[in-house]
Amino acid sequence: MRFITYFFPILVLVIMFYATIRIVQRAGYHWIWAVLMYVPGLNIILYCLFAFRPWPIHKFVEWQGQKIQEYENIINQYQEEIDAAKRLGH
């Protein structure tokens, strides 16, 4: 019985720690943020930063969207040139 009394809280802690690491990494932060979130006092500050600061993954997605828009503009430009050449009979 004592084994379960000590083992279960440790198991829960390990699972929660792993889940925190996965969430932090999916948001685009380094895994060390998850470790620091278990430091008393610092965790409140980090949770606020995590909640209200733009996530790196969102910056990356925004950058990708800008690149896609640039490529679409280039494709449209070439398509207009092709259409103009077809109208001229080339």
Secondary structure as GFF3:
##gff-version 3
##sequence-region A 1 90
A	DSSP	alpha_helix	2	26	.	.	.	ID=ss1
A	DSSP	alpha_helix	32	36	.	.	.	ID=ss2
A	DSSP	alpha_helix	42	52	.	.	.	ID=ss3
A	DSSP	alpha_helix	56	88	.	.	.	ID=ss4
###
